Amino acid sequence: MVNSTVMPADPAMSLLWLSLHSDPAAWRRIGVTVASGGMAWVGATGLQLVAAEPTGIAGWTLAARRAGSMFIDGLDTRIVDVQGVARSGTVHELGASVIDHVVVMTPSLERTCGAISEVTGAPLKRVREIGGGIRQGFHRLGEVIVEVVERPDISPDAPARFWGLVFTVSDLPAVADRLGPDLLGPVKPAVQRGRSIATVRESAGLGLPVALMSP
C-alpha cells in the first residue's frame, strides 16, 4: 500500500532543494560547485549532497507559505515556509544554470500526477505517449519541471520513486570536450526540438542517472 498523506494545495509551492545520497566529491569532479556543507545551488534550486547508501534521490523539499512533511504517493516530501529561505545561485565550471527537470517513475500516471497536483497545486500540463505502454506527464514546481514516467514493468502496487535529473548547461559541446567520453556519453538530439542532450556515465560516480542538455 502506498504511504500518502494529503495536505491542502498551495499555489505558491515550488521545488526548493533535492536531498541526494551521492558523493559531493564526484559532483565537484564534473564541475559542480559544492559548498563545504554539501549544498550545491543550481539556479534557484539546491542539491543537498550526502555520501550514503543506497545512492539516488532520497527526497525533496518544497517551498510554500506553510510547513509540514508527508509522502506524495511514496515520494518523501518536506514543505518549508518560504519566508526567510535564502536561495543562492552559484557559478559552476560545468556551466549548469538550472535543473531542467527531475524524473519520477511510477506504475500509474493518474495516481502519481493526481497526488502531486492535489498537494502542490501544480496542474498536469500535458501527457506524452511514448509507446510500449510508457507515458510521460509534466508538472512545473517553480523553475523545475517534474517529469513523471509511467512504465508497465513496475508493479502496480509500487509507490512512485525519484529516478534522475537533467541539467541545462550553457555550452554542451564544451562540456563534452572537457569531460571526455569516459565521463559523458555522446551528444545527440533531444526530444525537445532544437536542443541536444548527453548522459553522464556511471563511471562518474554520481550514483543516479544524470543528463545534460543545451539551452
Backbone torsions as a table, in degrees:
resi	resn	phi	psi	omega
1	MET	NA	136.5	-178.0
2	VAL	-78.3	129.0	177.8
3	ASN	-81.8	111.3	-176.2
4	SER	-141.7	128.2	177.4
5	THR	-119.0	133.3	-176.5
6	VAL	-106.4	133.3	172.4
7	MET	-123.0	160.7	-179.5
8	PRO	-58.4	143.0	180.0
9	ALA	-69.6	150.7	179.2
10	ASP	-128.6	115.1	-175.9
11	PRO	-64.4	-15.6	-178.7
12	ALA	-91.1	3.1	-173.2
13	MET	-67.1	137.2	177.3
14	SER	-145.5	164.4	179.0
15	LEU	-79.6	120.9	-179.1
16	LEU	-93.3	-53.2	173.6
17	TRP	-156.1	162.8	175.8
18	LEU	-111.6	137.8	175.7
19	SER	-95.3	118.7	-176.2
20	LEU	-115.8	132.0	167.0
21	HIS	-86.9	92.6	-172.2
22	SER	-160.1	143.6	-175.6
23	ASP	-72.0	117.9	178.4
24	PRO	-56.5	-33.3	-179.1
25	ALA	-62.4	-34.6	179.5
26	ALA	-66.6	-37.4	178.1
27	TRP	-69.2	-37.9	177.0
28	ARG	-62.8	-36.5	-178.2
29	ARG	-64.8	-30.5	179.8
30	ILE	-90.6	-1.4	173.9
31	GLY	106.9	19.5	175.7
32	VAL	-96.6	129.6	178.8
33	THR	-78.8	117.4	-178.4
34	VAL	-119.1	125.8	179.4
35	ALA	-70.2	166.9	-175.9
36	SER	-60.2	-28.1	178.9
37	GLY	-83.2	1.9	178.4
38	GLY	90.2	8.3	179.7
39	MET	-96.8	131.1	174.5
40	ALA	-123.4	121.8	178.6
41	TRP	-97.2	126.1	176.2
42	VAL	-119.1	105.7	-169.9
43	GLY	65.1	-131.5	-178.8
44	ALA	-96.4	11.1	-175.7
45	THR	-120.5	135.0	-178.1
46	GLY	-99.7	155.3	169.7
47	LEU	-118.7	115.5	176.4
48	GLN	-93.9	108.0	-171.1
49	LEU	-101.3	126.9	176.2
50	VAL	-137.1	126.1	177.8
51	ALA	-70.8	110.9	-177.3
52	ALA	-157.2	162.7	176.7
53	GLU	-117.3	147.1	-7.5
54	PRO	-71.7	153.3	-178.8
55	THR	-76.0	163.2	177.5
56	GLY	129.8	-172.8	178.5
57	ILE	-83.4	115.4	-176.2
58	ALA	-84.4	-30.5	-178.1
59	GLY	178.7	179.0	178.3
60	TRP	-135.9	156.5	176.5
61	THR	-118.9	126.4	-177.9
62	LEU	-108.3	142.8	179.8
63	ALA	-98.4	133.3	-179.1
64	ALA	-151.1	-162.1	177.1
65	ARG	-105.7	25.3	179.0
66	ARG	-155.2	-178.0	-178.2
67	ALA	-140.0	154.9	178.1
68	GLY	168.1	-177.8	177.0
69	SER	-145.7	152.1	-174.1
70	MET	-171.5	178.9	166.9
71	PHE	-116.3	126.1	174.5
72	ILE	-96.0	98.2	-176.9
73	ASP	50.9	37.3	178.9
74	GLY	100.7	-11.7	-179.5
75	LEU	-85.4	117.1	-177.9
76	ASP	-64.4	121.0	-168.4
77	THR	-132.7	131.3	167.7
78	ARG	-114.9	144.0	174.8
79	ILE	-121.9	129.1	-179.6
80	VAL	-120.8	150.9	177.1
81	ASP	-67.2	123.4	-175.8
82	VAL	-65.9	-20.6	179.1
83	GLN	-62.8	124.4	176.4
84	GLY	84.4	1.2	178.0
85	VAL	-85.2	119.4	-178.2
86	ALA	-93.9	121.2	176.1
87	ARG	-101.8	131.5	-171.4
88	SER	-122.7	107.1	174.7
89	GLY	-69.3	144.9	-174.9
90	THR	-133.9	146.3	174.2
91	VAL	-87.6	130.7	-178.6
92	HIS	-119.3	139.4	174.5
93	GLU	-57.9	-31.3	178.0
94	LEU	-63.7	-22.7	-176.9
95	GLY	82.7	14.2	179.7
96	ALA	-70.5	125.7	-177.3
97	SER	-110.9	-21.7	-177.2
98	VAL	-162.9	152.1	167.7
99	ILE	-81.8	110.4	-177.1
100	ASP	-65.9	-51.2	175.2
101	HIS	-158.5	156.0	173.5
102	VAL	-111.5	137.7	-173.9
103	VAL	-104.2	132.5	177.8
104	VAL	-120.2	133.7	177.3
105	MET	-101.4	143.9	-178.2
106	THR	-154.2	155.4	170.7
107	PRO	-84.6	-12.3	-175.7
108	SER	-142.2	109.3	178.5
109	LEU	-62.7	-43.4	-178.7
110	GLU	-60.9	-44.1	-177.1
111	ARG	-65.3	-50.1	-175.3
112	THR	-72.5	-45.0	179.8
113	CYS	-65.6	-35.2	176.9
114	GLY	-63.7	-41.3	179.3
115	ALA	-67.4	-41.6	178.2
116	ILE	-61.7	-45.9	-180.0
117	SER	-62.8	-41.9	-176.0
118	GLU	-64.6	-40.7	-176.9
119	VAL	-81.9	-44.4	-171.2
120	THR	-93.0	-20.2	-173.9
121	GLY	80.0	2.3	179.7
122	ALA	-86.2	114.8	-176.3
123	PRO	-71.8	157.9	171.1
124	LEU	-71.8	114.7	-174.1
125	LYS	-74.6	-44.4	-179.6
126	ARG	-165.2	164.1	176.2
127	VAL	-123.1	134.4	-179.0
128	ARG	-118.8	126.3	177.9
129	GLU	-87.6	121.9	-179.4
130	ILE	-92.2	-34.4	-173.3
131	GLY	109.6	158.9	-179.4
132	GLY	66.6	24.3	180.0
133	GLY	81.4	6.7	-179.8
134	ILE	-98.2	129.6	177.1
135	ARG	-131.9	154.6	177.3
136	GLN	-123.6	138.4	172.7
137	GLY	-123.8	149.3	-171.5
138	PHE	-129.0	131.4	172.2
139	HIS	-123.5	161.4	173.9
140	ARG	-123.9	125.2	175.6
141	LEU	-117.0	92.9	-174.5
142	GLY	71.3	-127.5	-178.1
143	GLU	-89.3	-2.0	-174.5
144	VAL	-107.8	135.5	173.7
145	ILE	-88.7	135.5	172.3
146	VAL	-100.7	113.8	179.7
147	GLU	-99.7	112.5	179.7
148	VAL	-98.2	124.3	-175.7
149	VAL	-114.0	119.9	175.3
150	GLU	-92.2	127.9	179.6
151	ARG	-126.4	136.9	-179.1
152	PRO	-73.2	-15.2	-178.3
153	ASP	-86.8	3.9	176.1
154	ILE	-95.3	136.1	179.6
155	SER	-54.0	134.5	-177.2
156	PRO	-57.9	-27.0	-178.7
157	ASP	-91.3	-2.3	-176.6
158	ALA	-71.1	144.9	174.7
159	PRO	-72.7	163.5	171.1
160	ALA	-65.8	154.0	178.8
161	ARG	-144.9	146.8	173.7
162	PHE	-68.9	145.9	-177.8
163	TRP	-123.7	-59.0	-175.0
164	GLY	-159.0	-176.5	-174.7
165	LEU	-132.5	150.9	172.2
166	VAL	-129.7	127.8	180.0
167	PHE	-106.9	146.2	167.4
168	THR	-90.8	127.5	178.1
169	VAL	-118.7	150.2	-172.4
170	SER	-69.8	-33.5	-175.3
171	ASP	-142.4	86.3	-176.1
172	LEU	-63.0	-43.0	177.4
173	PRO	-59.0	-39.1	178.7
174	ALA	-65.8	-39.5	177.3
175	VAL	-63.4	-41.4	179.5
176	ALA	-62.2	-40.4	178.3
177	ASP	-65.9	-39.5	-176.9
178	ARG	-72.2	-43.4	-177.8
179	LEU	-77.5	-34.9	179.5
180	GLY	80.0	167.0	-175.3
181	PRO	-68.6	-16.4	178.3
182	ASP	-72.7	-26.2	-177.9
183	LEU	-110.3	-23.1	-176.5
184	LEU	-132.3	133.0	177.4
185	GLY	-71.0	177.3	-176.8
186	PRO	-66.1	147.1	174.8
187	VAL	-79.0	129.1	-177.7
188	LYS	-142.1	164.6	179.3
189	PRO	-61.8	137.9	176.1
190	ALA	-87.2	168.0	175.5
191	VAL	-61.6	-38.3	178.0
192	GLN	-69.2	124.7	-175.1
193	ARG	-59.1	133.1	176.2
194	GLY	84.5	0.3	-179.1
195	ARG	-114.6	157.1	177.8
196	SER	-119.8	160.5	-177.4
197	ILE	-145.1	149.4	174.3
198	ALA	-145.1	144.5	-176.2
199	THR	-101.0	131.5	175.1
200	VAL	-69.7	130.9	-176.2
201	ARG	-74.8	155.9	179.6
202	GLU	-59.4	-28.4	-179.4
203	SER	-63.8	-17.3	177.5
204	ALA	-68.7	-20.9	174.4
205	GLY	81.2	21.3	-179.7
206	LEU	-73.7	-26.3	176.2
207	GLY	83.6	8.6	177.2
208	LEU	-158.6	156.8	177.9
209	PRO	-65.6	128.1	178.8
210	VAL	-136.7	134.2	176.0
211	ALA	-127.8	157.6	179.8
212	LEU	-120.1	136.6	-179.4
213	MET	-124.4	151.2	172.2
214	SER	-72.8	161.1	180.0
215	PRO	-60.8	NA	NA
